[in-house]
Amino acid sequence: MTYVELIVVLSIFSVISTVTVFNHRAFQAKVDVKNMASDIALKIAEAQKASLSGLLPSFKSPVSNWKPAYGLFFNRGQDDKSFIYFADLDNDFNFNGNDCIADECLSQIFLTKDNFISAIDIYTGASPTGRDNLTVSFSRPDSSAQIFVRNDHAIPVSGVEIAGESYAQITVESPQGPKARIKLYPSGRIE
């Protein structure tokens, strides 16, 4: 074996290694953002299951006529790296507050690996309407979702309900560029 052959083989090996490492980062970013979207979808399903099973929150004291109701609140305008899992204690299908200091908050879930919520869109026809916030909640005994968007950040309980064939879409994005989407239908279906 000559030195020229050795240099050629090492050059080919280094090019292949560089391409592999570069593609691995892009692949890992896609996997991370898809996993985060799956985690959000699972948290929505958890809220649906908790409400249907009649689960009572352990540290909250619901009002006397309270039916188990749970949901998630996304406020991209205030924080695009987290969302709130809440118990709807007053059965108004909305999260009363903007952060986890509110009484209804059960936990604040943070997105990992610098992923963020890049868009919240409402599809009522052909073209989407972008929003900064979204509340999805479930109330016993119905498995359908109550999907609301707030009209005003200062008025937590006012909102517009999404119904019929419409749906809400949450887009999770990685800083490297890959995106994943979660669709929420009023029927309770999660894609």
PyMOL commands that set and color helices and strands:
alter all, ss='L'
color gray80, all
select helices_A, chain A and resi 3-53
alter helices_A, ss='H'
color red, helices_A
select strands_A, chain A and resi 69-75+82-87+105-110+116-123+128-131+133-139+146-150+159-162+167-173+179-184
alter strands_A, ss='S'
color yellow, strands_A
deselect
rebuild
show_as cartoon
